[in-house]
Amino acid sequence: MKKVYYIILFTSILFSCEKSISDFQSKNFVKFFGSGNESKGNDVIELTGGGYLVVGSDLVNSTDYQIYACKIDADGNLIWSNTYGDGALKDEGKTVKEVSDGFIISGTSVETGGLVHSFLMKINQYGDVRWTKFVGKQDCDISVNDIVVEGTSIYLAGSSDTLLANKTDYYVSKLDTSGNKIWDKHFQISLNSSFQRVFSNNDELILVGTDGTTGKASIFLTPKTHFGINSSAVAGNSSEVAGDACFYGSQLLVLLNNGVNSSALENLNTGLSQVWRTDDINSIVAKSVALKNDGTIIIAGENTLEGTTYINFIKVDNNGEVYYGNDVFRTFQGNVGKVLKTNDDGLILVGTTASTFGKTIQLIKTDKDYFMLKN
């Protein structure tokens, strides 16, 4: 009986020493993932059942970069992580979407000869691969930059040199949810034409990218059943390329970068006409944008000081007024992958730490009051 007593006493002491994560801590944290050996964070999604999934890449030996994915609970604790690759010089996960029975990851695979192939990979809730499909032809470059998964369809957007080598034309395609092609389209042959983002809007796709001929950000509307331009427009001024975009309801927000460490944000209506444009955001290259429930917009961008890259946050109100700088938000060393609004009306950002810290995947979570971002 004495032995049983001590076992019960020890167990009760053990459990009494455990401290649960507070609600505040689960909404405000900075966490690091990956091997720390050239790890890179590109995309993050908040999961239906809570928690997050992150994708990017990791260096598994001296030359082999592989796709990296990890599942994280709502408090920022690692549930599982995996790397995936087939021996290419560089495999990288760029985007991830949640589906009913797992996740769809898109990315690129750079072969030894320099060809860039794109792929779709489906994994289950535990990170096990269900299928992998390569996109396009084996003898040309295709880069998929964004995907939309809707019902039984997957829509891809990016660039390719299928029509003419060394000329990157716009690329858009439709697949079924097993990764089989239904239709695809390569068009507008010019240097450096590419789609960055694709959105679903009723019966149309909204495609946002940069036109290599004009050097401006471009927007196309096309039917989902096939490719045919319903409408098109340009955003920004000459030499302003598309950095990212966000679509919600009737708002299309397009990030613009002019190549000299200056950015701006344009708000377009459903007719693709400008509603407002912010003043120039100086000394910052905007990388990702998120729209919060109250209409506030948060931009994550980068600037470089004395050889070190810093993550900067910019707040834009629903009239286009901009607030940024050290008196508004703190900075973090590293690079931006993606910033996302969370279900608690906070924000989560995935990116990469500076090389002085070993290049680890960095996850920054803040609450609706931006506690983690304030100085």
Stockholm file with secondary structure:
# STOCKHOLM 1.0

chainA/1-375         MKKVYYIILFTSILFSCEKSISDFQSKNFVKFFGSGNESKGNDVIELTGGGYLVVGSDLVNSTDYQIYACKIDADGNLIWSNTYGDGALKDEGKTVKEVSDGFIISGTSVETGGLVHSFLMKINQYGDVRWTKFVGKQDCDISVNDIVVEGTSIYLAGSSDTLLANKTDYYVSKLDTSGNKIWDKHFQISLNSSFQRVFSNNDELILVGTDGTTGKASIFLTPKTHFGINSSAVAGNSSEVAGDACFYGSQLLVLLNNGVNSSALENLNTGLSQVWRTDDINSIVAKSVALKNDGTIIIAGENTLEGTTYINFIKVDNNGEVYYGNDVFRTFQGNVGKVLKTNDDGLILVGTTASTFGKTIQLIKTDKDYFMLKN
#=GR chainA/1-375 SS CHHHHHHHHHHHHHHHHCCCCCHHHHHSEEEEESCSSSCEEEEEEECTTSSEEEEEEEECSSSCEEEEEEEECTTSCEEEEEEECCSCSEEEEEEEEEETTEEEEEEEEECTTSCEEEEEEEECTTSCEEEEEEESCTTSCEEEEEEEEETTEEEEEEEECSSSTTCCEEEEEEEETTSCEEEEEEECCSTTCEEEEEEEETTEEEEEEECTTTCSEEEEEEESSSCCCSEEEEESSTTCEEEEEEEETTEEEEEEECSSSEEEEEEECTTSCEEEECCCEETCEEEEEEECTTSCEEEEEEEEETTEEEEEEEEECTTCCEECSTTTCCCEESEEEEEEECTTSCEEEEEECCGGGTCCEEEEEECTTCGGGCC
#=GC SS_cons         CHHHHHHHHHHHHHHHHCCCCCHHHHHSEEEEESCSSSCEEEEEEECTTSSEEEEEEEECSSSCEEEEEEEECTTSCEEEEEEECCSCSEEEEEEEEEETTEEEEEEEEECTTSCEEEEEEEECTTSCEEEEEEESCTTSCEEEEEEEEETTEEEEEEEECSSSTTCCEEEEEEEETTSCEEEEEEECCSTTCEEEEEEEETTEEEEEEECTTTCSEEEEEEESSSCCCSEEEEESSTTCEEEEEEEETTEEEEEEECSSSEEEEEEECTTSCEEEECCCEETCEEEEEEECTTSCEEEEEEEEETTEEEEEEEEECTTCCEECSTTTCCCEESEEEEEEECTTSCEEEEEECCGGGTCCEEEEEECTTCGGGCC
//
